[in-house]
Amino acid sequence: MAQRINQRSCTQCGACVEECPNGGIEEVDGTFIILPSLCSECYGFHEAPRCVDVCPADAIQDDPAFISDDLTNAYRAMEQHPGRFPRD
């Protein structure tokens, strides 16, 4: 499932931005957002989403509007990093 940032909890520190291997976290009008189409939950890079691990405010949560499984996360990661993952 893609992640989302709870804007009420977010301190706007930006710690999550550099941690996303897909460049899926952006600042828009002073607010950080996660682009669900780019969120692969760090598939192939980390055991768990790094944004969740580095957020000092625990503001990053699962986004129930964008449910995905390992296959979807793998596909998103391969789209963003075509040379990193071998294809059969």
N, C-alpha and C positions, 0 to 999 in steps of 0.2 A: 504494500500500500504506500502510496506517495506520502510525503511528510508535508506539514503545513506549520506556519508560525502563528502562534496565538498572539495577536497584536496587543492584547491587554497585558500580557506577561512580558513581552519582548522589551528589552532595555535599549535596543538599537545599537548594540556594541559592535556588531558586524563580525563577531568571531566565527560565525558559521560560513560566511561568504567564501573565504579562501579554502575551506575544508571540502567543499563540494567538488568532486572530480569531474562533474559534468557541466560546471558553470551554471547550475540551475537555481542559484539564489541571487536575486537582484534587488537593488534598492530602487524603489519607485516613489517619488514624492516624499522622501524621508522615511519610508517604511520598507522593511525587508520582506520579500515574498519568495516562496519556493514555486518554481514553475513545474507543475505536476508532469508535464510531458517530458521533462528532463530528469526527473527524480527516479533513480534506479535503486535507491536505498544503499548506495555505494557498492552495488553488486560487482564482484571481481576486484575490489579495492580494499574493503574493510569488512569485518564480520557483522557490523551494525552501522547504521547511518552515522557518519561522523558529526553531522550538524547537531544531532541529539546529544552526543558525547561532549561536545565543546560548549554548548549553550549554558552560560552561568545562571540563567533565569528559568531553566526547564520550560522554555516557551515553545519548543518544537514537539509536535504530536503527530500521530497517524492522522491522515486525512481520509475519512470514510467516504468522501465523494469520489476518490480515485483509488479504488481497490485494484491491486495487482498481485501477481504471484511471481515465483522465481523465474518463470519463462518470460514474462513481460519485463521484469527487471533486467534479465539477461539481454533481451532484445534492445531495450533502451541503452544499456551500457555499450553494446556492440555498435549501435548507431552513432554514439558519441565518440567511440574510440575504435574505429574499424581495424586498426593494425594490432591491437592489444589482444584480441580474442580470436583463436583459430576457429574457422568455420568448417563444418564437415561437408 
